[in-house]
Amino acid sequence: MRHGIVGKRLSRSKDHRTALRRNLIKGLFEHERIQTTRTKAEAVRGQAERMITLAKRGNAAGDAKAVYARRLAAARLGDPATVKKLFDDIAPRFENRAGGYTRIVKIGPRQGDSAEMVLLELVED
């Protein structure tokens, strides 16, 4: 029984799962749309939305809290260019939006193994 266990394992070890999530989130922020399986998209969606909320609050806060928010994002993403784009381009777009920054659109099964493929994209407003 999986009492009290949160999140999906994705048939990977802990380090592999962490790297996969980090790469998917970085890809989403860089390209603003990624094609992946439904399970991976659902596993990544919440973390990506939390990162956008962190960036929004960091931009709205004072200088010290803004630096702290950027450091937290850099620790989670590991790429300074992605952090810069998140704080300078993506977060201001969603300034007046309370949540729901991403959308999952089904695109059908994958050819090889019939895995359900989706587009995970940032919502345009």
VOBA-1610 file (N, C-alpha, C; in pm, whole numbers, padded with zeros to 5 digits, always signed):
BEGIN
Met+00084-00118+00000Met+00000+00000+00000Met+00088+00124+00000Arg+00041+00227-00072Arg+00120+00349-00088Arg+00065+00462+00000His+00041+00436+00125His-00013+00539+00213His+00091+00649+00231Gly+00049+00773+00213Gly+00135+00888+00240Gly+00246+00910+00139Ile+00242+00843+00024Ile+00345+00861-00077Ile+00291+00953-00184Val+00362+01061-00210Val+00317+01162-00304Val+00405+01158-00427Gly+00347+01179-00543Gly+00424+01188-00666Gly+00432+01056-00740Lys+00477+01064-00864Lys+00487+00946-00949Lys+00632+00904-00961Arg+00657+00774-00961Arg+00794+00723-00967Arg+00850+00721-01109Leu+00764+00706-01207Leu+00803+00706-01348Leu+00902+00596-01383Ser+00904+00489-01307Ser+00994+00373-01330Ser+01140+00414-01336Arg+01180+00507-01249Arg+01318+00556-01245Arg+01365+00566-01102Ser+01498+00570-01086Ser+01554+00593-00953Ser+01534+00739-00915Lys+01563+00772-00790Lys+01539+00908-00740Lys+01619+01012-00817Asp+01747+00986-00840Asp+01831+01083-00910Asp+01790+01098-01056His+01756+00987-01120His+01712+00991-01259His+01581+01067-01271Arg+01490+01046-01176Arg+01362+01115-01175Arg+01381+01265-01155Thr+01470+01302-01066Thr+01499+01444-01042Thr+01556+01510-01167Ala+01650+01443-01233Ala+01709+01497-01355Ala+01605+01508-01466Leu+01517+01409-01478Leu+01413+01412-01579Leu+01321+01531-01558Arg+01276+01551-01435Arg+01187+01664-01406Arg+01256+01797-01433Arg+01381+01809-01392Arg+01455+01933-01415Arg+01467+01962-01564Asn+01499+01860-01644Asn+01515+01880-01788Asn+01381+01914-01855Leu+01273+01851-01812Leu+01143+01882-01870Leu+01099+02023-01837Ile+01123+02067-01714Ile+01085+02203-01675Ile+01170+02305-01750Lys+01301+02279-01762Lys+01386+02370-01838Lys+01343+02378-01983Gly+01309+02264-02042Gly+01261+02263-02180Gly+01131+02340-02196Leu+01042+02326-02099Leu+00915+02399-02104Leu+00938+02549-02099Phe+01027+02595-02012Phe+01052+02738-02000Phe+01131+02792-02120Glu+01219+02712-02178Glu+01296+02758-02293Glu+01210+02767-02419His+01132+02661-02445His+01056+02654-02570His+00909+02691-02553Glu+00862+02701-02430Glu+00725+02734-02392Glu+00624+02628-02437Arg+00672+02516-02488Arg+00587+02405-02527Arg+00675+02282-02544Ile+00634+02171-02482Ile+00708+02046-02500Ile+00610+01934-02529Gln+00658+01835-02602Gln+00579+01716-02631Gln+00636+01603-02546Thr+00551+01540-02466Thr+00594+01433-02376Thr+00476+01340-02350Thr+00497+01240-02268Thr+00387+01151-02232Thr+00298+01217-02128Arg+00175+01170-02120Arg+00079+01230-02025Arg+00126+01216-01882Thr+00184+01102-01846Thr+00228+01080-01709Thr+00340+01175-01670Lys+00437+01194-01760Lys+00546+01287-01732Lys+00495+01430-01723Ala+00403+01466-01810Ala+00347+01602-01808Ala+00275+01629-01677Glu+00198+01531-01630Glu+00127+01548-01503Glu+00224+01556-01386Ala+00336+01485-01395Ala+00435+01487-01286Ala+00508+01620-01281Val+00524+01685-01395Val+00604+01808-01404Val+00520+01934-01389Arg+00395+01925-01422Arg+00309+02044-01429Arg+00305+02123-01298Gly+00288+02056-01187Gly+00279+02126-01058Gly+00407+02198-01023Gln+00522+02135-01048Gln+00650+02200-01017Gln+00673+02321-01107Ala+00636+02311-01233Ala+00653+02423-01324Ala+00567+02542-01281Glu+00445+02514-01240Glu+00358+02622-01196Glu+00407+02684-01066Arg+00465+02605-00978Arg+00524+02659-00855Arg+00643+02749-00886Met+00721+02712-00988Met+00835+02795-01026Met+00789+02930-01080Ile+00682+02931-01157Ile+00629+03057-01210Ile+00576+03143-01096Thr+00509+03082-01000Thr+00460+03156-00884Thr+00576+03213-00803Leu+00683+03135-00786Leu+00803+03183-00717Leu+00860+03305-00789Ala+00866+03300-00921Ala+00919+03412-00999Ala+00829+03535-00987Lys+00697+03514-00990Lys+00605+03627-00975Lys+00622+03694-00840Arg+00630+03615-00734Arg+00646+03672-00600Arg+00782+03738-00584Gly+00884+03680-00645Gly+01017+03739-00639Gly+01023+03873-00709Asn+00957+03885-00823Asn+00954+04013-00894Asn+00876+04118-00818Ala+00772+04076-00749Ala+00688+04171-00676Ala+00751+04214-00543Ala+00841+04133-00488Ala+00901+04161-00358Ala+01016+04262-00372Gly+01074+04295-00258Gly+01188+04387-00257Gly+01314+04321-00309Asp+01424+04394-00298Asp+01550+04350-00357Asp+01603+04221-00295Ala+01604+04212-00162Ala+01661+04095-00096Ala+01578+03970-00127Lys+01446+03982-00125Lys+01361+03867-00152Lys+01367+03828-00300Ala+01389+03925-00388Ala+01401+03894-00530Ala+01528+03813-00556Val+01636+03849-00490Val+01762+03774-00505Val+01744+03633-00449Tyr+01677+03622-00335Tyr+01653+03492-00275Tyr+01569+03403-00367Ala+01467+03461-00429Ala+01381+03384-00520Ala+01461+03337-00641Arg+01548+03422-00693Arg+01631+03382-00808Arg+01728+03271-00769Arg+01781+03276-00649Arg+01872+03171-00604Arg+01798+03038-00586Leu+01677+03043-00533Leu+01597+02921-00520Leu+01568+02860-00658Ala+01531+02946-00752Ala+01502+02897-00886Ala+01628+02840-00952Ala+01742+02905-00931Ala+01866+02856-00989Ala+01905+02722-00929Ala+01878+02702-00801Ala+01909+02574-00737Ala+01821+02463-00792Arg+01697+02495-00827Arg+01606+02393-00878Arg+01621+02368-01027Leu+01660+02471-01103Leu+01673+02456-01248Leu+01816+02429-01292Gly+01913+02492-01226Gly+02052+02467-01258Gly+02105+02540-01380Asp+02026+02628-01441Asp+02068+02697-01562Asp+02038+02846-01549Pro+02140+02932-01547Pro+02116+03075-01530Pro+02035+03138-01643Ala+02051+03091-01765Ala+01977+03148-01877Ala+01827+03120-01863Thr+01792+03001-01818Thr+01652+02966-01798Thr+01592+03047-01683Val+01670+03068-01577Val+01622+03149-01464Val+01596+03292-01509Lys+01686+03346-01589Lys+01670+03483-01639Lys+01542+03493-01724Lys+01519+03397-01813Lys+01399+03400-01896Lys+01274+03385-01810Leu+01279+03298-01710Leu+01165+03279-01622Leu+01127+03408-01551Phe+01224+03477-01495Phe+01196+03598-01417Phe+01169+03720-01505Asp+01236+03730-01620Asp+01224+03851-01702Asp+01114+03842-01807Asp+01086+03723-01860Asp+00989+03711-01969Asp+00860+03642-01927Ile+00872+03528-01860Ile+00754+03445-01834Ile+00672+03498-01717Ala+00735+03529-01605Ala+00660+03573-01486Ala+00581+03702-01509Pro+00636+03804-01577Pro+00555+03925-01599Pro+00431+03900-01685Arg+00435+03800-01772Arg+00318+03768-01854Arg+00200+03722-01771Phe+00229+03654-01659Phe+00123+03598-01576Phe+00100+03680-01449Glu+00138+03805-01452Glu+00129+03891-01334Glu-00014+03902-01282Asn-00112+03910-01370Asn-00252+03927-01329Asn-00329+03797-01326Arg-00261+03684-01341Arg-00328+03555-01342Arg-00305+03486-01207Ala-00410+03430-01149Ala-00400+03370-01015Ala-00340+03230-01016Gly-00338+03164-01128Gly-00286+03027-01137Gly-00324+02966-01269Gly-00292+02840-01287Gly-00325+02773-01412Gly-00243+02825-01528Tyr-00111+02823-01513Tyr-00023+02879-01614Tyr+00007+02783-01728Thr-00024+02655-01710Thr+00007+02556-01811Thr-00120+02487-01860Arg-00108+02425-01977Arg-00219+02355-02038Arg-00166+02223-02092Ile-00245+02117-02079Ile-00210+01987-02135Ile-00309+01956-02246Val-00256+01937-02369Val-00339+01908-02486Val-00302+01769-02537Lys-00400+01680-02547Lys-00374+01544-02596Lys-00352+01548-02747Ile-00250+01470-02792Ile-00221+01466-02936Ile-00224+01324-02991Gly-00263+01227-02912Gly-00278+01091-02962Gly-00166+00999-02918Pro-00174+00873-02956Pro-00076+00775-02911Pro+00056+00784-02989Arg+00164+00746-02923Arg+00295+00740-02988Arg+00301+00616-03076Gln+00372+00625-03188Gln+00378+00518-03287Gln+00434+00388-03229Gly+00545+00396-03155Gly+00615+00275-03115Gly+00545+00192-03009Asp+00500+00257-02902Asp+00445+00181-02789Asp+00305+00225-02748Ser+00242+00310-02826Ser+00106+00359-02801Ser+00092+00433-02668Ala+00202+00494-02621Ala+00193+00578-02502Ala+00116+00705-02538Glu+00031+00752-02446Glu-00050+00869-02473Glu+00038+00994-02470Met+00049+01063-02584Met+00134+01180-02596Met+00051+01307-02579Val+00113+01409-02519Val+00047+01536-02495Val+00143+01650-02524Leu+00087+01769-02541Leu+00165+01891-02545Leu+00146+01960-02410Leu+00254+01990-02343Leu+00250+02069-02221Leu+00298+02207-02260Glu+00212+02308-02248Glu+00248+02441-02295Glu+00203+02547-02196Leu+00269+02661-02206Leu+00231+02775-02125Leu+00110+02841-02187Val+00016+02884-02104Val-00107+02945-02151Val-00076+03085-02203Glu-00132+03121-02317Glu-00113+03254-02373Glu-00231+03341-02333Asp-00202+03458-02280Asp-00308+03553-02246Asp-00283+03685-02309
//
